């Protein structure tokens, strides 16, 4: 009987739907799967998420179980997490949120209450000992931030549940993500969002990273497309049980500022590195995503120029 319920449930639950990725993911999932109920949930209500919406703590196992039963949920996208810079301020709270929420949904899948999970990892799993250029899929992972440690531990839990219990859990190591639809959060790479808002509003930006700090980045449309593409792939082709490297475009604050100045000629940038510089210094400069390209035909569409154009156009539409 349990196996029959497991096969029938086809609806989708997004935990942490009000965040940078979750809010855009919610809308695209609803558009992609009109025959499935996509339930958005978060600790705080958000008008942009529409309905159905549930106030839900991603660490409340009992409440999550009730929502899964209420809506006949088959897939869970666990987007709730405390990001890099914020997690350094609240390390124990970050660890609890990032780990407890993952173990809850992994165990639900182990029990066959749900049949598929998406959980995002990050380039934060890498550290100062990781090769900086074309960072390979399998390499040294020695993160020294709470966020990175939690993501590395999460990757190992995902691989463990896949190998030991057959849980269908899929993951991407997101680079820094750029979007005009949501404000910057607590991430080290969020300068690449705020810079556009400040350029259009004030004509200047004070950057918390040095001018030549090159980091892997990605326009949000590519990130969401990759997420849905991975989740739609046949399980037999999903060969990485931990988390896939994913590459978009790499650039430094100086390179991004120069690209913006082509469209906002009087824009200026100054550099005042803070504690986030130490975090960025441990991360790769570029990513090798050959496994994603081979296993499920991934390919990024947005380069730096295309990203800049979309960001300026999008933010102007909000003004």
ChimeraX commands (.cxc) that place a marker at each C-alpha (Angstrom):
marker #1 position 0.00,0.00,0.00 radius 0.5
marker #1 position 2.82,2.43,0.89 radius 0.5
marker #1 position 4.50,1.79,-2.48 radius 0.5
marker #1 position 1.23,2.63,-4.27 radius 0.5
marker #1 position 0.97,5.97,-2.41 radius 0.5
marker #1 position 4.63,6.60,-3.21 radius 0.5
marker #1 position 3.96,6.24,-6.94 radius 0.5
marker #1 position 0.72,8.31,-6.91 radius 0.5
marker #1 position 2.14,11.43,-5.29 radius 0.5
marker #1 position 3.25,13.82,-8.02 radius 0.5
marker #1 position 2.90,17.29,-6.49 radius 0.5
marker #1 position 5.81,19.53,-5.53 radius 0.5
marker #1 position 6.83,21.26,-2.29 radius 0.5
marker #1 position 9.42,24.04,-2.18 radius 0.5
marker #1 position 10.95,24.68,1.23 radius 0.5
marker #1 position 12.48,28.15,1.48 radius 0.5
marker #1 position 10.49,29.43,-1.49 radius 0.5
marker #1 position 10.84,33.12,-0.56 radius 0.5
marker #1 position 14.60,33.11,-1.07 radius 0.5
marker #1 position 16.58,34.25,-4.09 radius 0.5
marker #1 position 16.38,30.93,-5.93 radius 0.5
marker #1 position 13.13,29.64,-4.47 radius 0.5
marker #1 position 10.96,32.56,-5.57 radius 0.5
marker #1 position 11.95,32.21,-9.22 radius 0.5
marker #1 position 11.93,28.42,-9.09 radius 0.5
marker #1 position 8.35,28.46,-7.79 radius 0.5
marker #1 position 7.05,30.46,-10.74 radius 0.5
marker #1 position 8.89,28.41,-13.34 radius 0.5
marker #1 position 7.79,25.09,-11.86 radius 0.5
marker #1 position 4.16,26.22,-11.92 radius 0.5
marker #1 position 4.51,27.24,-15.53 radius 0.5
marker #1 position 6.34,24.06,-16.52 radius 0.5
marker #1 position 3.98,21.65,-14.74 radius 0.5
marker #1 position 0.44,23.09,-14.87 radius 0.5
marker #1 position -1.01,19.67,-14.08 radius 0.5
marker #1 position 0.86,19.46,-10.77 radius 0.5
marker #1 position 0.27,21.45,-7.59 radius 0.5
marker #1 position 3.40,23.40,-6.66 radius 0.5
marker #1 position 3.28,24.38,-2.98 radius 0.5
marker #1 position 5.50,27.27,-1.90 radius 0.5
marker #1 position 6.50,27.46,1.75 radius 0.5
marker #1 position 8.66,29.65,3.96 radius 0.5
marker #1 position 8.91,31.08,7.47 radius 0.5
marker #1 position 7.42,34.35,6.23 radius 0.5
marker #1 position 4.61,34.98,3.79 radius 0.5
marker #1 position 5.39,36.54,0.43 radius 0.5
marker #1 position 2.76,37.95,-1.90 radius 0.5
marker #1 position 4.90,37.25,-4.96 radius 0.5
marker #1 position 4.72,33.48,-4.34 radius 0.5
marker #1 position 0.99,33.24,-4.96 radius 0.5
marker #1 position -0.96,30.15,-3.91 radius 0.5
marker #1 position -0.87,27.54,-2.62 radius 0.5
marker #1 position 1.43,28.84,0.10 radius 0.5
marker #1 position 2.13,27.42,3.56 radius 0.5
marker #1 position 3.95,29.01,6.49 radius 0.5
marker #1 position 6.50,26.33,7.27 radius 0.5
marker #1 position 9.74,25.94,9.19 radius 0.5
marker #1 position 12.13,23.71,7.23 radius 0.5
marker #1 position 13.36,22.20,10.50 radius 0.5
marker #1 position 9.85,21.25,11.72 radius 0.5
marker #1 position 9.58,17.60,10.76 radius 0.5
marker #1 position 6.01,17.13,11.99 radius 0.5
marker #1 position 4.73,20.11,10.01 radius 0.5
marker #1 position 6.54,19.00,6.85 radius 0.5
marker #1 position 5.02,15.53,7.14 radius 0.5
marker #1 position 1.55,17.09,7.45 radius 0.5
marker #1 position 2.05,19.24,4.35 radius 0.5
marker #1 position 3.32,16.26,2.34 radius 0.5
marker #1 position 0.22,14.26,3.27 radius 0.5
marker #1 position -2.16,17.20,2.73 radius 0.5
marker #1 position -0.96,17.94,-0.80 radius 0.5
marker #1 position 0.21,14.44,-1.86 radius 0.5
marker #1 position 3.75,15.69,-2.36 radius 0.5
marker #1 position 6.10,13.58,-4.47 radius 0.5
marker #1 position 9.03,15.97,-4.96 radius 0.5
marker #1 position 10.71,18.34,-2.52 radius 0.5
marker #1 position 13.01,21.21,-3.46 radius 0.5
marker #1 position 14.88,22.11,-0.28 radius 0.5
marker #1 position 16.03,25.70,-0.88 radius 0.5
marker #1 position 16.07,26.85,2.76 radius 0.5
marker #1 position 19.58,27.67,3.99 radius 0.5
marker #1 position 21.64,30.30,5.76 radius 0.5
marker #1 position 24.18,31.71,3.30 radius 0.5
marker #1 position 27.92,32.24,3.64 radius 0.5
marker #1 position 28.38,35.69,5.18 radius 0.5
marker #1 position 25.30,35.42,7.43 radius 0.5
marker #1 position 26.27,31.93,8.57 radius 0.5
marker #1 position 29.62,33.23,9.84 radius 0.5
marker #1 position 27.70,35.46,12.25 radius 0.5
marker #1 position 25.42,32.67,13.49 radius 0.5
marker #1 position 27.39,29.42,13.02 radius 0.5
marker #1 position 25.37,27.08,15.24 radius 0.5
marker #1 position 22.05,28.36,13.95 radius 0.5
marker #1 position 23.29,27.99,10.37 radius 0.5
marker #1 position 24.46,24.43,10.98 radius 0.5
marker #1 position 21.13,23.46,12.53 radius 0.5
marker #1 position 19.07,24.91,9.68 radius 0.5
marker #1 position 21.27,23.61,6.87 radius 0.5
marker #1 position 21.71,20.10,8.26 radius 0.5
marker #1 position 18.47,19.35,10.08 radius 0.5
marker #1 position 16.29,20.35,7.14 radius 0.5
marker #1 position 18.24,18.09,4.78 radius 0.5
marker #1 position 18.14,15.06,7.07 radius 0.5
marker #1 position 14.38,15.48,7.49 radius 0.5
marker #1 position 13.67,15.27,3.76 radius 0.5
marker #1 position 16.24,12.51,3.20 radius 0.5
marker #1 position 14.52,10.39,5.84 radius 0.5
marker #1 position 11.11,11.11,4.31 radius 0.5
marker #1 position 12.43,9.75,1.02 radius 0.5
marker #1 position 13.98,6.77,2.78 radius 0.5
marker #1 position 10.51,6.03,4.22 radius 0.5
marker #1 position 9.04,6.46,0.71 radius 0.5
marker #1 position 6.89,9.38,1.79 radius 0.5
marker #1 position 8.38,11.30,-1.14 radius 0.5
marker #1 position 10.14,10.03,-4.25 radius 0.5
marker #1 position 12.58,12.75,-5.35 radius 0.5
marker #1 position 14.60,15.55,-3.73 radius 0.5
marker #1 position 16.51,18.55,-5.04 radius 0.5
marker #1 position 19.05,20.01,-2.62 radius 0.5
marker #1 position 21.46,22.79,-3.63 radius 0.5
marker #1 position 25.13,22.67,-2.77 radius 0.5
marker #1 position 27.63,25.42,-3.54 radius 0.5
marker #1 position 31.15,26.30,-4.62 radius 0.5
marker #1 position 31.58,27.02,-0.89 radius 0.5
marker #1 position 32.47,23.31,-0.45 radius 0.5
marker #1 position 35.88,24.17,-1.92 radius 0.5
marker #1 position 38.66,25.79,0.09 radius 0.5
marker #1 position 42.08,27.37,-0.09 radius 0.5
marker #1 position 43.69,24.01,-0.98 radius 0.5
marker #1 position 41.35,23.43,-3.94 radius 0.5
marker #1 position 42.73,24.08,-7.45 radius 0.5
marker #1 position 41.53,27.58,-8.41 radius 0.5
marker #1 position 41.35,27.19,-12.18 radius 0.5
marker #1 position 38.87,24.81,-13.81 radius 0.5
marker #1 position 38.13,23.22,-10.46 radius 0.5
marker #1 position 37.35,19.56,-11.24 radius 0.5
marker #1 position 34.31,17.58,-10.10 radius 0.5
marker #1 position 36.38,15.40,-7.77 radius 0.5
marker #1 position 39.02,17.40,-5.95 radius 0.5
marker #1 position 40.18,18.60,-2.54 radius 0.5
marker #1 position 37.28,19.95,-0.50 radius 0.5
marker #1 position 38.44,21.64,2.70 radius 0.5
marker #1 position 36.03,24.54,3.33 radius 0.5
marker #1 position 36.70,26.88,6.24 radius 0.5
marker #1 position 33.29,28.56,6.47 radius 0.5
marker #1 position 30.23,27.26,8.29 radius 0.5
marker #1 position 28.22,27.43,5.09 radius 0.5
marker #1 position 30.84,25.47,3.16 radius 0.5
marker #1 position 31.22,22.88,5.92 radius 0.5
marker #1 position 27.45,22.35,6.02 radius 0.5
marker #1 position 27.25,22.00,2.25 radius 0.5
marker #1 position 30.11,19.49,2.15 radius 0.5
marker #1 position 28.49,17.47,4.93 radius 0.5
marker #1 position 25.20,17.66,3.04 radius 0.5
marker #1 position 26.83,16.32,-0.11 radius 0.5
marker #1 position 28.13,13.32,1.80 radius 0.5
marker #1 position 24.70,12.69,3.34 radius 0.5
marker #1 position 23.10,12.85,-0.12 radius 0.5
marker #1 position 25.59,10.33,-1.50 radius 0.5
marker #1 position 25.12,8.11,1.55 radius 0.5
marker #1 position 21.32,8.01,1.26 radius 0.5
marker #1 position 21.52,7.40,-2.50 radius 0.5
marker #1 position 24.00,4.52,-2.12 radius 0.5
marker #1 position 22.60,2.93,1.06 radius 0.5
marker #1 position 18.86,3.47,0.67 radius 0.5
marker #1 position 18.32,4.23,-3.02 radius 0.5
marker #1 position 17.03,7.75,-2.31 radius 0.5
marker #1 position 16.67,9.82,-5.49 radius 0.5
marker #1 position 18.36,13.03,-4.37 radius 0.5
marker #1 position 19.91,15.38,-6.92 radius 0.5
marker #1 position 22.15,18.36,-6.37 radius 0.5
marker #1 position 24.10,21.16,-8.04 radius 0.5
marker #1 position 27.07,23.10,-6.70 radius 0.5
marker #1 position 25.73,26.53,-7.55 radius 0.5
marker #1 position 28.22,29.28,-8.33 radius 0.5
marker #1 position 27.34,32.86,-7.36 radius 0.5
marker #1 position 23.85,33.60,-8.72 radius 0.5
marker #1 position 22.74,36.88,-10.27 radius 0.5
marker #1 position 19.11,37.99,-10.50 radius 0.5
marker #1 position 17.22,41.28,-10.71 radius 0.5
marker #1 position 13.97,39.84,-9.35 radius 0.5
marker #1 position 15.09,39.52,-5.72 radius 0.5
marker #1 position 17.36,41.76,-3.60 radius 0.5
marker #1 position 20.84,40.59,-2.55 radius 0.5
marker #1 position 20.88,38.27,0.46 radius 0.5
marker #1 position 23.69,37.20,2.76 radius 0.5
marker #1 position 26.05,35.71,0.19 radius 0.5
marker #1 position 29.63,36.69,-0.58 radius 0.5
marker #1 position 28.90,36.78,-4.32 radius 0.5
marker #1 position 25.88,39.06,-3.83 radius 0.5
marker #1 position 28.01,42.09,-4.69 radius 0.5
marker #1 position 27.26,41.12,-8.32 radius 0.5
marker #1 position 23.58,41.88,-7.68 radius 0.5
marker #1 position 23.88,44.96,-5.50 radius 0.5
marker #1 position 26.30,46.62,-7.93 radius 0.5
marker #1 position 23.54,46.90,-10.55 radius 0.5
marker #1 position 21.03,48.42,-8.13 radius 0.5
marker #1 position 23.58,50.97,-6.92 radius 0.5
marker #1 position 24.80,51.75,-10.44 radius 0.5
marker #1 position 21.29,52.62,-11.59 radius 0.5
marker #1 position 20.28,54.40,-8.38 radius 0.5
marker #1 position 23.43,56.27,-7.36 radius 0.5
marker #1 position 25.93,55.85,-10.18 radius 0.5
marker #1 position 28.51,54.39,-7.83 radius 0.5
marker #1 position 29.22,51.26,-5.79 radius 0.5
marker #1 position 31.44,50.44,-2.83 radius 0.5
marker #1 position 32.64,46.86,-3.28 radius 0.5
marker #1 position 33.55,44.61,-0.35 radius 0.5
marker #1 position 35.91,42.55,-2.55 radius 0.5
marker #1 position 39.15,43.58,-4.26 radius 0.5
marker #1 position 38.98,44.52,-7.91 radius 0.5
marker #1 position 40.66,41.34,-9.21 radius 0.5
marker #1 position 38.76,38.78,-7.11 radius 0.5
marker #1 position 37.51,36.51,-9.88 radius 0.5
marker #1 position 34.69,34.13,-8.93 radius 0.5
marker #1 position 32.39,31.69,-10.79 radius 0.5
marker #1 position 28.99,33.29,-11.38 radius 0.5
marker #1 position 25.76,32.45,-13.19 radius 0.5
marker #1 position 22.66,34.31,-14.33 radius 0.5
marker #1 position 19.60,33.01,-12.51 radius 0.5
marker #1 position 17.79,31.86,-15.65 radius 0.5
marker #1 position 20.64,29.43,-16.35 radius 0.5
marker #1 position 20.61,28.18,-12.75 radius 0.5
marker #1 position 16.87,27.49,-12.74 radius 0.5
marker #1 position 17.05,25.85,-16.17 radius 0.5
marker #1 position 19.87,23.59,-14.94 radius 0.5
marker #1 position 17.86,22.65,-11.86 radius 0.5
marker #1 position 14.80,21.60,-13.84 radius 0.5
marker #1 position 16.94,19.86,-16.43 radius 0.5
marker #1 position 18.70,17.78,-13.78 radius 0.5
marker #1 position 15.42,16.90,-12.06 radius 0.5
marker #1 position 13.88,15.81,-15.37 radius 0.5
marker #1 position 16.84,13.62,-16.32 radius 0.5
marker #1 position 16.50,9.84,-16.16 radius 0.5
marker #1 position 17.92,8.59,-12.87 radius 0.5
marker #1 position 20.24,6.20,-14.70 radius 0.5
marker #1 position 22.06,9.21,-16.15 radius 0.5
marker #1 position 22.50,10.98,-12.82 radius 0.5
marker #1 position 25.86,9.46,-11.98 radius 0.5
marker #1 position 27.11,11.96,-9.41 radius 0.5
marker #1 position 25.47,11.07,-6.09 radius 0.5
marker #1 position 26.83,14.05,-4.16 radius 0.5
marker #1 position 26.53,17.27,-6.20 radius 0.5
marker #1 position 27.35,18.36,-9.75 radius 0.5
marker #1 position 29.79,21.12,-10.61 radius 0.5
marker #1 position 28.04,23.78,-12.70 radius 0.5
marker #1 position 29.76,26.55,-14.66 radius 0.5
marker #1 position 28.40,29.78,-16.05 radius 0.5
marker #1 position 30.75,32.74,-16.42 radius 0.5
marker #1 position 33.70,33.86,-14.27 radius 0.5
marker #1 position 34.58,37.52,-13.73 radius 0.5
marker #1 position 36.08,39.95,-11.21 radius 0.5
marker #1 position 34.43,43.09,-9.77 radius 0.5
marker #1 position 36.63,45.18,-12.08 radius 0.5
marker #1 position 35.55,43.22,-15.16 radius 0.5
marker #1 position 31.90,43.52,-14.13 radius 0.5
marker #1 position 32.24,47.26,-13.50 radius 0.5
marker #1 position 33.83,47.75,-16.92 radius 0.5
marker #1 position 30.95,45.87,-18.54 radius 0.5
marker #1 position 28.40,48.04,-16.70 radius 0.5
marker #1 position 30.21,51.24,-17.74 radius 0.5
marker #1 position 29.46,50.42,-21.38 radius 0.5
marker #1 position 25.79,51.14,-20.60 radius 0.5
marker #1 position 26.14,53.55,-17.64 radius 0.5
marker #1 position 29.11,55.65,-18.68 radius 0.5
marker #1 position 29.43,57.71,-15.47 radius 0.5
marker #1 position 29.32,54.68,-13.16 radius 0.5
marker #1 position 32.26,54.44,-10.75 radius 0.5
marker #1 position 33.35,51.79,-8.27 radius 0.5
marker #1 position 35.59,51.91,-5.20 radius 0.5
marker #1 position 37.02,48.93,-3.34 radius 0.5
marker #1 position 36.88,48.50,0.43 radius 0.5
marker #1 position 37.39,44.78,1.15 radius 0.5
marker #1 position 35.89,43.48,4.40 radius 0.5
marker #1 position 35.59,40.08,6.09 radius 0.5
marker #1 position 33.92,38.62,3.00 radius 0.5
marker #1 position 37.20,38.93,1.11 radius 0.5
marker #1 position 38.68,36.12,3.21 radius 0.5
marker #1 position 35.76,33.89,2.21 radius 0.5
marker #1 position 36.10,34.71,-1.49 radius 0.5
marker #1 position 39.84,34.03,-1.39 radius 0.5
marker #1 position 39.17,30.36,-0.60 radius 0.5
marker #1 position 36.82,29.81,-3.54 radius 0.5
marker #1 position 37.64,28.78,-7.14 radius 0.5
marker #1 position 38.00,31.24,-10.00 radius 0.5
marker #1 position 36.51,28.93,-12.63 radius 0.5
marker #1 position 34.70,25.58,-12.65 radius 0.5
marker #1 position 35.00,22.44,-14.78 radius 0.5
marker #1 position 31.47,21.08,-15.28 radius 0.5
marker #1 position 32.27,18.32,-17.78 radius 0.5
marker #1 position 30.28,15.74,-15.77 radius 0.5
marker #1 position 27.07,17.80,-15.95 radius 0.5
marker #1 position 27.61,18.35,-19.68 radius 0.5
marker #1 position 28.17,14.65,-20.31 radius 0.5
marker #1 position 25.55,13.20,-17.97 radius 0.5
marker #1 position 22.55,15.45,-18.67 radius 0.5
marker #1 position 23.64,17.72,-21.53 radius 0.5
marker #1 position 24.11,20.90,-19.52 radius 0.5
marker #1 position 25.28,24.05,-21.28 radius 0.5
marker #1 position 25.15,27.66,-20.02 radius 0.5
marker #1 position 23.56,30.32,-22.23 radius 0.5
marker #1 position 24.40,33.61,-20.50 radius 0.5
marker #1 position 27.84,35.20,-20.86 radius 0.5
marker #1 position 28.92,38.41,-19.07 radius 0.5
marker #1 position 27.56,40.84,-21.66 radius 0.5
marker #1 position 24.19,39.08,-21.90 radius 0.5
marker #1 position 23.95,39.00,-18.09 radius 0.5
marker #1 position 24.69,42.73,-17.78 radius 0.5
marker #1 position 22.07,43.60,-20.37 radius 0.5
marker #1 position 19.41,41.47,-18.69 radius 0.5
marker #1 position 20.19,42.87,-15.23 radius 0.5
marker #1 position 20.02,46.51,-16.32 radius 0.5
marker #1 position 16.83,45.96,-18.29 radius 0.5
marker #1 position 15.24,44.00,-15.45 radius 0.5
marker #1 position 16.04,46.48,-12.68 radius 0.5
marker #1 position 14.86,49.40,-14.80 radius 0.5
marker #1 position 11.51,47.61,-15.20 radius 0.5
marker #1 position 11.11,47.68,-11.41 radius 0.5
marker #1 position 11.70,51.44,-11.12 radius 0.5
marker link #1:1,2 radius 0.2
marker link #1:2,3 radius 0.2
marker link #1:3,4 radius 0.2
marker link #1:4,5 radius 0.2
marker link #1:5,6 radius 0.2
marker link #1:6,7 radius 0.2
marker link #1:7,8 radius 0.2
marker link #1:8,9 radius 0.2
marker link #1:9,10 radius 0.2
marker link #1:10,11 radius 0.2
marker link #1:11,12 radius 0.2
marker link #1:12,13 radius 0.2
marker link #1:13,14 radius 0.2
marker link #1:14,15 radius 0.2
marker link #1:15,16 radius 0.2
marker link #1:16,17 radius 0.2
marker link #1:17,18 radius 0.2
marker link #1:18,19 radius 0.2
marker link #1:19,20 radius 0.2
marker link #1:20,21 radius 0.2
marker link #1:21,22 radius 0.2
marker link #1:22,23 radius 0.2
marker link #1:23,24 radius 0.2
marker link #1:24,25 radius 0.2
marker link #1:25,26 radius 0.2
marker link #1:26,27 radius 0.2
marker link #1:27,28 radius 0.2
marker link #1:28,29 radius 0.2
marker link #1:29,30 radius 0.2
marker link #1:30,31 radius 0.2
marker link #1:31,32 radius 0.2
marker link #1:32,33 radius 0.2
marker link #1:33,34 radius 0.2
marker link #1:34,35 radius 0.2
marker link #1:35,36 radius 0.2
marker link #1:36,37 radius 0.2
marker link #1:37,38 radius 0.2
marker link #1:38,39 radius 0.2
marker link #1:39,40 radius 0.2
marker link #1:40,41 radius 0.2
marker link #1:41,42 radius 0.2
marker link #1:42,43 radius 0.2
marker link #1:43,44 radius 0.2
marker link #1:44,45 radius 0.2
marker link #1:45,46 radius 0.2
marker link #1:46,47 radius 0.2
marker link #1:47,48 radius 0.2
marker link #1:48,49 radius 0.2
marker link #1:49,50 radius 0.2
marker link #1:50,51 radius 0.2
marker link #1:51,52 radius 0.2
marker link #1:52,53 radius 0.2
marker link #1:53,54 radius 0.2
marker link #1:54,55 radius 0.2
marker link #1:55,56 radius 0.2
marker link #1:56,57 radius 0.2
marker link #1:57,58 radius 0.2
marker link #1:58,59 radius 0.2
marker link #1:59,60 radius 0.2
marker link #1:60,61 radius 0.2
marker link #1:61,62 radius 0.2
marker link #1:62,63 radius 0.2
marker link #1:63,64 radius 0.2
marker link #1:64,65 radius 0.2
marker link #1:65,66 radius 0.2
marker link #1:66,67 radius 0.2
marker link #1:67,68 radius 0.2
marker link #1:68,69 radius 0.2
marker link #1:69,70 radius 0.2
marker link #1:70,71 radius 0.2
marker link #1:71,72 radius 0.2
marker link #1:72,73 radius 0.2
marker link #1:73,74 radius 0.2
marker link #1:74,75 radius 0.2
marker link #1:75,76 radius 0.2
marker link #1:76,77 radius 0.2
marker link #1:77,78 radius 0.2
marker link #1:78,79 radius 0.2
marker link #1:79,80 radius 0.2
marker link #1:80,81 radius 0.2
marker link #1:81,82 radius 0.2
marker link #1:82,83 radius 0.2
marker link #1:83,84 radius 0.2
marker link #1:84,85 radius 0.2
marker link #1:85,86 radius 0.2
marker link #1:86,87 radius 0.2
marker link #1:87,88 radius 0.2
marker link #1:88,89 radius 0.2
marker link #1:89,90 radius 0.2
marker link #1:90,91 radius 0.2
marker link #1:91,92 radius 0.2
marker link #1:92,93 radius 0.2
marker link #1:93,94 radius 0.2
marker link #1:94,95 radius 0.2
marker link #1:95,96 radius 0.2
marker link #1:96,97 radius 0.2
marker link #1:97,98 radius 0.2
marker link #1:98,99 radius 0.2
marker link #1:99,100 radius 0.2
marker link #1:100,101 radius 0.2
marker link #1:101,102 radius 0.2
marker link #1:102,103 radius 0.2
marker link #1:103,104 radius 0.2
marker link #1:104,105 radius 0.2
marker link #1:105,106 radius 0.2
marker link #1:106,107 radius 0.2
marker link #1:107,108 radius 0.2
marker link #1:108,109 radius 0.2
marker link #1:109,110 radius 0.2
marker link #1:110,111 radius 0.2
marker link #1:111,112 radius 0.2
marker link #1:112,113 radius 0.2
marker link #1:113,114 radius 0.2
marker link #1:114,115 radius 0.2
marker link #1:115,116 radius 0.2
marker link #1:116,117 radius 0.2
marker link #1:117,118 radius 0.2
marker link #1:118,119 radius 0.2
marker link #1:119,120 radius 0.2
marker link #1:120,121 radius 0.2
marker link #1:121,122 radius 0.2
marker link #1:122,123 radius 0.2
marker link #1:123,124 radius 0.2
marker link #1:124,125 radius 0.2
marker link #1:125,126 radius 0.2
marker link #1:126,127 radius 0.2
marker link #1:127,128 radius 0.2
marker link #1:128,129 radius 0.2
marker link #1:129,130 radius 0.2
marker link #1:130,131 radius 0.2
marker link #1:131,132 radius 0.2
marker link #1:132,133 radius 0.2
marker link #1:133,134 radius 0.2
marker link #1:134,135 radius 0.2
marker link #1:135,136 radius 0.2
marker link #1:136,137 radius 0.2
marker link #1:137,138 radius 0.2
marker link #1:138,139 radius 0.2
marker link #1:139,140 radius 0.2
marker link #1:140,141 radius 0.2
marker link #1:141,142 radius 0.2
marker link #1:142,143 radius 0.2
marker link #1:143,144 radius 0.2
marker link #1:144,145 radius 0.2
marker link #1:145,146 radius 0.2
marker link #1:146,147 radius 0.2
marker link #1:147,148 radius 0.2
marker link #1:148,149 radius 0.2
marker link #1:149,150 radius 0.2
marker link #1:150,151 radius 0.2
marker link #1:151,152 radius 0.2
marker link #1:152,153 radius 0.2
marker link #1:153,154 radius 0.2
marker link #1:154,155 radius 0.2
marker link #1:155,156 radius 0.2
marker link #1:156,157 radius 0.2
marker link #1:157,158 radius 0.2
marker link #1:158,159 radius 0.2
marker link #1:159,160 radius 0.2
marker link #1:160,161 radius 0.2
marker link #1:161,162 radius 0.2
marker link #1:162,163 radius 0.2
marker link #1:163,164 radius 0.2
marker link #1:164,165 radius 0.2
marker link #1:165,166 radius 0.2
marker link #1:166,167 radius 0.2
marker link #1:167,168 radius 0.2
marker link #1:168,169 radius 0.2
marker link #1:169,170 radius 0.2
marker link #1:170,171 radius 0.2
marker link #1:171,172 radius 0.2
marker link #1:172,173 radius 0.2
marker link #1:173,174 radius 0.2
marker link #1:174,175 radius 0.2
marker link #1:175,176 radius 0.2
marker link #1:176,177 radius 0.2
marker link #1:177,178 radius 0.2
marker link #1:178,179 radius 0.2
marker link #1:179,180 radius 0.2
marker link #1:180,181 radius 0.2
marker link #1:181,182 radius 0.2
marker link #1:182,183 radius 0.2
marker link #1:183,184 radius 0.2
marker link #1:184,185 radius 0.2
marker link #1:185,186 radius 0.2
marker link #1:186,187 radius 0.2
marker link #1:187,188 radius 0.2
marker link #1:188,189 radius 0.2
marker link #1:189,190 radius 0.2
marker link #1:190,191 radius 0.2
marker link #1:191,192 radius 0.2
marker link #1:192,193 radius 0.2
marker link #1:193,194 radius 0.2
marker link #1:194,195 radius 0.2
marker link #1:195,196 radius 0.2
marker link #1:196,197 radius 0.2
marker link #1:197,198 radius 0.2
marker link #1:198,199 radius 0.2
marker link #1:199,200 radius 0.2
marker link #1:200,201 radius 0.2
marker link #1:201,202 radius 0.2
marker link #1:202,203 radius 0.2
marker link #1:203,204 radius 0.2
marker link #1:204,205 radius 0.2
marker link #1:205,206 radius 0.2
marker link #1:206,207 radius 0.2
marker link #1:207,208 radius 0.2
marker link #1:208,209 radius 0.2
marker link #1:209,210 radius 0.2
marker link #1:210,211 radius 0.2
marker link #1:211,212 radius 0.2
marker link #1:212,213 radius 0.2
marker link #1:213,214 radius 0.2
marker link #1:214,215 radius 0.2
marker link #1:215,216 radius 0.2
marker link #1:216,217 radius 0.2
marker link #1:217,218 radius 0.2
marker link #1:218,219 radius 0.2
marker link #1:219,220 radius 0.2
marker link #1:220,221 radius 0.2
marker link #1:221,222 radius 0.2
marker link #1:222,223 radius 0.2
marker link #1:223,224 radius 0.2
marker link #1:224,225 radius 0.2
marker link #1:225,226 radius 0.2
marker link #1:226,227 radius 0.2
marker link #1:227,228 radius 0.2
marker link #1:228,229 radius 0.2
marker link #1:229,230 radius 0.2
marker link #1:230,231 radius 0.2
marker link #1:231,232 radius 0.2
marker link #1:232,233 radius 0.2
marker link #1:233,234 radius 0.2
marker link #1:234,235 radius 0.2
marker link #1:235,236 radius 0.2
marker link #1:236,237 radius 0.2
marker link #1:237,238 radius 0.2
marker link #1:238,239 radius 0.2
marker link #1:239,240 radius 0.2
marker link #1:240,241 radius 0.2
marker link #1:241,242 radius 0.2
marker link #1:242,243 radius 0.2
marker link #1:243,244 radius 0.2
marker link #1:244,245 radius 0.2
marker link #1:245,246 radius 0.2
marker link #1:246,247 radius 0.2
marker link #1:247,248 radius 0.2
marker link #1:248,249 radius 0.2
marker link #1:249,250 radius 0.2
marker link #1:250,251 radius 0.2
marker link #1:251,252 radius 0.2
marker link #1:252,253 radius 0.2
marker link #1:253,254 radius 0.2
marker link #1:254,255 radius 0.2
marker link #1:255,256 radius 0.2
marker link #1:256,257 radius 0.2
marker link #1:257,258 radius 0.2
marker link #1:258,259 radius 0.2
marker link #1:259,260 radius 0.2
marker link #1:260,261 radius 0.2
marker link #1:261,262 radius 0.2
marker link #1:262,263 radius 0.2
marker link #1:263,264 radius 0.2
marker link #1:264,265 radius 0.2
marker link #1:265,266 radius 0.2
marker link #1:266,267 radius 0.2
marker link #1:267,268 radius 0.2
marker link #1:268,269 radius 0.2
marker link #1:269,270 radius 0.2
marker link #1:270,271 radius 0.2
marker link #1:271,272 radius 0.2
marker link #1:272,273 radius 0.2
marker link #1:273,274 radius 0.2
marker link #1:274,275 radius 0.2
marker link #1:275,276 radius 0.2
marker link #1:276,277 radius 0.2
marker link #1:277,278 radius 0.2
marker link #1:278,279 radius 0.2
marker link #1:279,280 radius 0.2
marker link #1:280,281 radius 0.2
marker link #1:281,282 radius 0.2
marker link #1:282,283 radius 0.2
marker link #1:283,284 radius 0.2
marker link #1:284,285 radius 0.2
marker link #1:285,286 radius 0.2
marker link #1:286,287 radius 0.2
marker link #1:287,288 radius 0.2
marker link #1:288,289 radius 0.2
marker link #1:289,290 radius 0.2
marker link #1:290,291 radius 0.2
marker link #1:291,292 radius 0.2
marker link #1:292,293 radius 0.2
marker link #1:293,294 radius 0.2
marker link #1:294,295 radius 0.2
marker link #1:295,296 radius 0.2
marker link #1:296,297 radius 0.2
marker link #1:297,298 radius 0.2
marker link #1:298,299 radius 0.2
marker link #1:299,300 radius 0.2
marker link #1:300,301 radius 0.2
marker link #1:301,302 radius 0.2
marker link #1:302,303 radius 0.2
marker link #1:303,304 radius 0.2
marker link #1:304,305 radius 0.2
marker link #1:305,306 radius 0.2
marker link #1:306,307 radius 0.2
marker link #1:307,308 radius 0.2
marker link #1:308,309 radius 0.2
marker link #1:309,310 radius 0.2
marker link #1:310,311 radius 0.2
marker link #1:311,312 radius 0.2
marker link #1:312,313 radius 0.2
marker link #1:313,314 radius 0.2
marker link #1:314,315 radius 0.2
marker link #1:315,316 radius 0.2
marker link #1:316,317 radius 0.2
marker link #1:317,318 radius 0.2
marker link #1:318,319 radius 0.2
view
